Amino acid sequence: MRIFPLYAPRLIAKHARIFRDGVVMVKHLGTLEFRNGRFVMPQRPLPKVRSAITELNEILTPAPGC
């Protein structure tokens, strides 16, 4: 588990890309789980957690045509 004291999406996505499976803890967001290099959406996420996970997965997924 890695603890991030602030929300830095590129750094968090880089960590998930390198380690593929695990958990990160982000201040003001809580614990985020990732499997196979992508973040997993919890059953009932708060709106800010939902938007953060969506943003992180967009960073991890390359845009079509690139």
Secondary structure, 3 states (H helix, E strand, C coil): CEEECCCCHHHHHHHHHHHCCEEEEECCCEEEEEECCEECCCCCCCHHHHHHHHHHHHHHCCCCCC
